Amino acid sequence: MRANRCVRVCARLILLVIVTVAALLAPPPPLFAADAPPADTDPPATVPAIGRAWPVGTRPRVLRGWEPPATVYGPGHRGVDLSAPAGTPVRAVARGRVAFAGRVAGRGVVSVDLTGTGDPPLRTTYEPVTATVAEGEEVEPGEVIGTVDAGGSHCTATCVHWGLRRGEVYMNPLSLLPPWLLHRGPSRLLPLA
């Protein structure tokens, strides 16, 4: 009788260890809903995770995520708003060529066509930004392309709007970031024994 109880306890402990290890090794859940295109467009090709830096900071707070509209002209949010105080350096997330650096509707905008991402190439946009680069300039991942403007933001707090599109199809810019950069948490020391 005592042996049966011991077997049941051991079996439960082994099951608990297996479930715990499986949960720890599973990939983290996505930050936002699936990256679905608007209902009346062709599905976009997969976005390669070629990003090597966040546009601002090392892991900025996402104030508003990507919310694709149900139709081309429907309501939604065609980018991601990242918390950043005025004057914060804005960096290129991946290698590319500056397609535009100037003002649009009173806001500073920088657009970068990403190298090696097809035809038409993926294009990232950053606003409101005071550009420190010029149209046609080559940029590397992490290179400063401007600073966050104090005004012109559509956020309630100062932020940078980061967008991504291929041609006329908008995509989730967070999909450019590889898992190690997107979900990186604080460093942890583990025991040796």
N, C-alpha and C positions, 0 to 999 in steps of 0.2 A: 504494500500500500504506500509506504514511504517512498519506495523507488519510483512508483508511478507519478507521485507528486513532484519529485525531483525532475523527472523527464519533462513534465508539463511546464515547470518553471524554466528549465533550460531552453525548451523549445520557444517559449514566449520571449525570453531574452535574446535568442538568436534572431527571431523574427523582428524584434525591436531594433536590433543592430542593423539588419538588412534594410529595413524601411528608412532608418536614419541616414545610412550611407547613400541610399538611392536619392533621398531628398536633398542631401548636401551636394551630390554630383549632378543633379538635374540642372539644365540651363535656367537662368532667371526668367520670370515671366516678362512679356513685352511691356514697355512703358505705355503704349497707346494701342488703340484698336488696329486691326489688320490694315495694311496699306492698300486699300481698295481704290481703284480709279473711279472717276465720276461715271455714273450709269450709262451715259450716251457716248463714251469714248472707247477706243480699243484699249485692252489692258497694256500697260507699259512693260517694257522688258525689265528684268530684275535689275535693281540698282546695286552696283558693286560696292562693297564696303571698303572704299579706298581712302576714306578720311583718316588723317593722322593727327588732327588737333580739333578741339572745340573752337567755334568762332570767337568765344569770349571765355576767359577763365579756364579752369581745369575741369570743372563739372558744374556748370551754371544751373540755377534753378529754372525749370521749364514753367513759365507763367501760363502759357496756353499751347496746347499741342496741335498737331496737324489734324484737321477735320475736313476731309474731302467733301465737296458739294455733291448732292445727288444728281445734279444736272450741270452742264457747262456754265450757266449763268445763275445757278442756285447759290444760296447762302452757304458759307463754310469758312474755313481758315486754311489758306493755301500756303502754309508755312508753319514755323515754330517760333514763339516769342521766348527769348532767353533773358533773364534778369541780368542787367549790367548797368552800373552807374555811368553817367556822362563822363566822357574822357577815357573810358576803358578801351584798350587796344582791341581792334577787331582783326582776326587772323584768317587767312585762307585755310580751309579745311583740307584741301588737296592741291596737287600741282595743276596749274592751268594758265590761261591767258586772260587778262582783263578785257572783257568785251565792252564794258561801259563803266565810267566813273564820272558822276555828275549829279545834277539835281533833276528830280522828276516830281512835279506837283509840289514844289517847295521842300522836298525831302532829299537828303543826300543818299545816293544809291551806288553801290559797287556790285557789278555782276562779273562772274568769272566762269569761262567755259573750261570744263575739266578735261585735261589731256587724256587721250586714249579711251574715251567713253562712247565712241560711236559717232554716227552721223544721223541726225544732228547730235552734237555733244550734250552731255548733262551740263546744266548751267545753275550755279548757285548765286543767290542774291542776298545782300545784306543792307538793311536800312533801319533807322536813319544813321548814316555814317558820313563823316568828313573824310574823304578819300586822301590817302597818301601815295596812291599809285595812279598811273595814267593808262588810258585805253591802249591796248596792244602789248602792255608789259607782261612778261612771264613772272609767275609767282610760284613759290614753293610752299608745301604744307607748313603751317605755323608762322608764315611770314606775315608781318603786320601790313594790312591793306588800308587801314584807316582807324578812326576813333569814333566811339558812340557819341552822337549829337545830343545836346541837352533837350532840344525841342523836336517836334515832328513825329514823335512816337505815337502809335495808336494804343499803347498800353496805358494803364492807370499809373504804373510806376515806370521809370526809365528802363527801356529794354532795347534789344536789337531783334528785328524780325529777320529770320533766316529762312530762305526759300530754296526750292529745287524744282527744276522742270526739264523736260526734254521736248523741244519744240513747243507746242502749246499745252502739253500734258503736265500738270503739276504732280509732284511726288513728295513723299515724306522725307525731308532732309536728314532726319535722324537715321534713316536707312544707310546713309553714307558712312556712318561710324561703325567700326568693327566692335564685336562684343566686348573685347578687352578694354576699349576706350569708353564705350557706352555704359557699361555696368560695373566699371572699376570702383571698388569700394576702398576703404582704408586698408593700409598694410596691416597684416597680423603676424605676430610671432607665434610659432608653433613649438611645442616642446619637442626635444630631441628623443626622449624616451617615452 
